[in-house]
Amino acid sequence: MAATNAGFVNINSDLGESFGPWVMGNDSEVLKIVTSANVACGFHASDPVVMVDTVKLCQQNGVSIGAHPGFADLQGFGRRVINLSVKELEANIAYQLGALQAIAALHGGKVTHLKVHGMMGNMSAESAEMSEAICRATKAVDRDLIILAQANTEQGKAARKLGLRAAEEVFADRTYTDAGFLTPRKEANSMIKDAAQAVAHVRRMVDEQAIYSTSGKRIPCQVDSICVHGDGPTAVTVSTAVRKGLEAAGIRVVPLPEMPSLRH
């Protein structure tokens, strides 16, 4: 790993994505495994009560709380393209971040990072303009927040340009294209569902500080955080295996603010 992070890594998951009586994922179990949570803020998923319950679960498990804003697209789960102006995007980010900060404060918690969701994340990974708008809004609300960025993308570049801390993220259960971006979910090989395969995938990325595409291309990157998905039938099995695999290799799994390179 990078010298400042030797022996450390973070595991994060996108959680709090239920809505009313509709349940998404297995948050209570996943929060026993991960060390940071990206909590949906009501636009692509979640509602105020779900946000409260997720914040409480994070606190009970010693998991750091992050905002997970997305497009206002409950029906499409934030995975459809929506073209916002810079003004609209900044307002969307500030609105959602502020909502989670208020919910966290209600229960004595604090939001420590931000990671954009779904299509907003995929679009901003390739767009400097979008990433800078997201980071400007984040910095205006709280300049101490960490931006959890897809590795080697415009997200991390924008954060550093604006003086924010950026954590570089890779995915335990997703594959990559030769360009270093996530394989689109519509493609059959986009997800890794086998636990042993996910562990090998993660260990390779952490050990070599690189992403490998489905064709075998090596793309060097810094690995600060591993994302595991909290939804789907294999989520708990894969997440548990990934954490155990990292710890068996002597790597400490810590909340995002405790990563050596991200400490103030």
N, C-alpha and C positions, 0 to 999 in steps of 0.2 A: 504494500500500500504506500501512498504518499508518506514522506518522512514524518510529517506532523500528525498523521493519523495512524501510524503503525500500530497494528493490533486492535484497532477500534472500527466499528461500523454501526450504523443505525438501521433499524428495520421499521418501515412505515407502511400504513395501509389506509385506504380511503373508506371511511366509516360514517355512521350516522345517516345512511341513505334510505332509511325507511320513510314512510309518509302516512300519517294517520294510522289506520288499521293494517296497512300494507307493509309487510316486513321484508326488508332486503338484507341478506347476509346474516352472519352469526357474530355480531359485534362482541357479545360478552365473552365468547371463547377466543376470538382473534385478539382482543385486548389483553389477554393473558400471555400473548406471544410477542406482539410488536412492542416497540418502545416509543413510537410517535404515531399519532393519529391525525389524519386529514379529515376534518369534520365538515360535511356538507352544510351549506348555509341557507338553504331554502329555495334556491332558484332552479337547480336541476334535480334536486331531491331534498328531503327532510322537511321539518316544520319546527316551530319553537319547542314543543314538548320533546320531540326526538333529539333536538340539539341539547336540551337540558339533560336528558337521560344519558346521552353519549359523553357529555362533559363529566358527569358524575362517575361514569365507568372509567374514564381516563384517569381521574383523580384517585379512584380506588386501586388502580393498577400501576400507579406511578408513571403513566404515559404522558408525554408532552403533547400539548394541544395545538393543532394547526388549523387554519381556515382553508376550506376547499371550495372556492367559488367557481361557478360555471355559468353557462348561458341559461337564460330564463326559458327552460324547455323541459318541464316535468314529464310530458308525454314521451319525449324522445330521450329522456334521461341525460340530456346535455351532450348527446353524441351526434347532433345534427349541426350542419354549418349555419351559423348566423353571422352576418356581416354587420358589425357595429362600427360606428364612428369612434374616433379616439375619445371624444367627450363622453359618449355612451359607455365605452369600455371602462374608463376611469371611474365613472359614477357607479357602474355595476360592481366593480371591485370594492370600492370604498363602502358601499351599501352593505354588501354581504360580509365583509370583514368586520364592520362595525356591529352588525347583528350578533356575530359569534363572540366578539369581545364583550358585549353586554351580557349575553347568556353566561359566559365564563365568569364574569365579575359577580353575577348574581350568586354564584356558588364558590366564590373565593379563588377562582382559577384565573389563568392568564394565557392568552394566545401567544405562542412563541415563533410560529412560522406560517408561511402561506404557500400553497401549491394549487395551481389552477387545474380544473377538472376537464376530462374528456376532450371534446372537439376544441374547446377553448385552449386546452393544453397543447393539442397537436398543431393547431394553427399558429399559436404563438411561438412554438418551438422553431418554426421556420420564418417567423416574421419579427424583425427587429422593432418595427413600429408598434406592433401589439405588445411585445414583451416590455418595451420601454414604458408604454402606457400603464401596463399592469404594475410595473415596479414604481413608477411615479406615484400612483395612487396608494400603493402599499407604504411607501416611504412617508407620504404626507400624513397617513394615519398613525404609523409607528415605525420610526426609522431603525428600531432595534430588531425588527422581525427578520427572520432568515427566509430567503426564497429557496424553496425546494424545487430545483430545476432539472428537467430531463438532461442527462449528460450530453455535453458537447453541442448544446443548442443555443439559440438566441436568448433564451430565458436567463441562463447564467451570465452571459455577456452583458445583458441589460442591467442585471442586478449589480454587478461589479462596476459598471460604468457609472451608476447612480450612487455608489458608495454603500450598497447593502451587502450583507453576507450572503453567499450563495452556496448551497449544498448540492453536489452533483449526484443525481439519482439514476440507478439502473433498475431493471425489472426482473424479478425472479421467475415470473410465470408468463412473460411475453418474449417474443422473438424480435429480431431486428433486420432491417433491410441493409443493403450495401451502403446506403447513404447515412446509416447510423440512426435512422428514425424507427419508431415502433412499426412492426408489420401491421397493416390495417386489419381491424377485427373481422372484416368480411372475408378475409383469406383463411383457408382451412388450417394453415400452420401458424396462426398468430398467437395461440396460447400454448403454454406448457402445462399439462395436467398431471403428468407423472412426477411423483415426489422425488424419486432418485434422480431423474433428469433435471429437475429444478435445482436440486442441491449441487449437482455437477456444474450446471450452468452458472450458478452464483459463485461457487468456489473459484471457477476459472476467471470470472470477471474481477473478483476481489484479489486473487493471487497475482494476476497479470495486469491489473489496472487497465482493462480494455473490454470493449464490447466485441462480440463475434456475431456476424450476420449469419443468416440461414445458409448462405453459400460458403461460409468459412472465412470471410474477410475479417481481419483484425483491425479494430478502430480504437487506438489508445484513448483513455479517459481517466479522470479521477473518480473513484467510487467512494462517496461519503455515505450513501443511503441505499438500501435495497427495498423496493416496493413489492409487497405481496398483496394480492387482491382478497378482500374480505367476503366477496360474494362467490357463488358457485359451489357445487357439491364437493370439490376437492380443496377448498380454501383452507380449512383448518389443518388438514393432513399435510398439504404442501407447506404452509407457513411454519408448522411445528418442525417439519423435517429440515427446512432451511435454517431455522434458528439453531437446532441441535447440531447441524452440520458445521455451522460457523463456530459455535462454542467448542465443538470437538477439535477444531483446528487451532484453538487457543485465541480466538478472536473475541474480544469483549463487545457485547451488543448493548448500546447505550442510547438514551434519548438524544434527539438532535442537538439541543443546546450544550450537551456534554461532549460532543465531538471535539477533540483537541483543536482542530483548525478553525472551528466556529465559535470558540469561546472568545469573549471580549478581552 
